[in-house]
Amino acid sequence: MKITLVSIFLLTLLTDIHAIVYPQKNFDLQRFAGRWYRVGLAYDSPRFVRHRSKLTISMGTVEPKENGNVNMTMWSLSSSGCHSKVYIYRKTSVPGLFTYYSTRHRRVKDITVVETNYTEYALVLKYKKFNKDFTQVALYGRTKKLRADVMEKFRAYATAQGFSKDSILTPPAAENCPPSGS
């Protein structure tokens, strides 16, 4: 009985340790601000499977606010045209870690900027205690096309987080979304 309880305790402890994700060291929100393209996505929700073939590169802008929060405006293309949506990422006490309320999933999620060089790419993890239905890894680029080694870094990171190769996407670019001048 004692061995079983100790085993369960250790398994729980190891699971919690694995779930810790640290943001970019010395994260600088002002350097992170601006235009980003989501060029890669790892997501294995069963509900998402039917939408995979429709996914295109989306564009977003990161706009820091005076209070430390961030407005993230994302443009995406659907069958009815180009649409934008603003997400309010709330600051936390840890730079590079934000929270937001997902109206679709009706829960607060964590957004962690895991790694960025600010001028080319960013690896971002969206999660809620690693509940696989609500975990995503996204690769953002300052341009729609990134170097092969950056793409491989994204795939390796997503695989290390438990995503299968089939759940890792690098979608094609969307035409005219957002419209010129946005």
Disulfide bonds with the S-S distance in Angstrom:
Cys82-Cys177 2.20
